[in-house]
Amino acid sequence: MSRYLQLCRKVIGIGRNYSEHAVELGNAVPSKPILFLKPPSSIITEGQSIKIPFGCRKLHHEVELAIVIGTKGKHITEESSMDYVGGYMLALDMTARDFQDEAKNKGHPWSLAKGFDTSCPVSRFLSKEEILNPNSTGLWLKVNDQLRQEGNTKDMIFNIPYLISYVSKFFTLEPGDMILTGTPSGVGPVEKGDTIEAGLEDIVTMSFIIEGAN
Ligand code: MG
């Protein structure tokens, strides 16, 4: 396991960072980043299974590029932001969409929808040398060999330097912390027994099996 995963104390998710995805869920395109948290206990690595949370009837996949922080910082400028990046991972922001819909309707937090056990599967650690242009990198996701999501980080509404700078105004970023940069369009449901395979161009692939209710 990467030493960064052992250090991780927070995973910060960015909501609706690709306009096509915002539109597919009937949401407005945001004027500033939408932040939520996933606890480090939600992280799993290959070989572990994604478990459907208790009572969930609509578990959705979201494939995302994760920034892994390498250097501690607060109030980081966009210009210096890349100095704080330790590397990257490919991540799934697994989302209990039915829980999220209910929370949105009631004005409640997204903790259950986004933070349940196994909701943050990640790939192996990717060095900065492996992803030379993180603001223009393709990512894709298949369910049972069928392509569901295909996007490129160049379509993010808020790019990586902006996100690091913005998040660090509120949260001290520390080595091992992760920022999940949002998902392109094509999100959809998975069921018990399905296999999710996801990749970042031809740099890395990962796969996870969906298990029954947890
Ligand atoms: Mg997401």
Residues whose N, C-alpha, C, O or C-beta is under 5 A from the ligand:
A	BS01	MG	I14 E62 D93 G182 T183
